[in-house]
Amino acid sequence: MPPRRPAGAKLRKLRTGTILAALLLAGCATERAYDGAPLARGEGAIVRADPVVSAGLPVQVRIRQADGREVGVEASKVELPPGRHTLIVDCRVAESGAVRRFTLEEELEAGGRYRIVAQATSRNCEAVALVAD
């Protein structure tokens, strides 16, 4: 018969797993980055970056601001109305630890789904671009 673990060890393991799961789920949040009433389904545009918990990604892109509004650390996506928008984006290269900030001026369409992608070397981010998802 295998030795029994103390109850405290099981509780710590469960607590650690719960915290990790909460962080992973929080990193997938969508933040509404505009004032006023929520848009009807399909009227807004969604812009997606990388999850907050990068899980070892060599390059991580994060949305810092949308139209001058700070984006919370838990959000990896923003919802915006159609039209022209300014996004401030950070791009981090894990190997070197280098972080560069970029400004994107983009026209978004109603119902559009977009993602921000990085062009990077192992040392630095060279550029970021918004692409249709």
Sequence and secondary structure as in RCSB ss.txt:
>XXXX:A:sequence
MPPRRPAGAKLRKLRTGTILAALLLAGCATERAYDGAPLARGEGAIVRADPVVSAGLPVQVRIRQADGREVGVEA
SKVELPPGRHTLIVDCRVAESGAVRRFTLEEELEAGGRYRIVAQATSRNCEAVALVAD
>XXXX:A:secstr
      HHHHHHHHHHHHHHHHHHHHTTEEEE SSSS   TTTSEEEE   SS TT SEEEEEEEETTEE  TTE
EEEEE SEEEEEEEEEEETTT  EEEEEEEEEE TT EEEEEEEE SS EEEEEEEE 
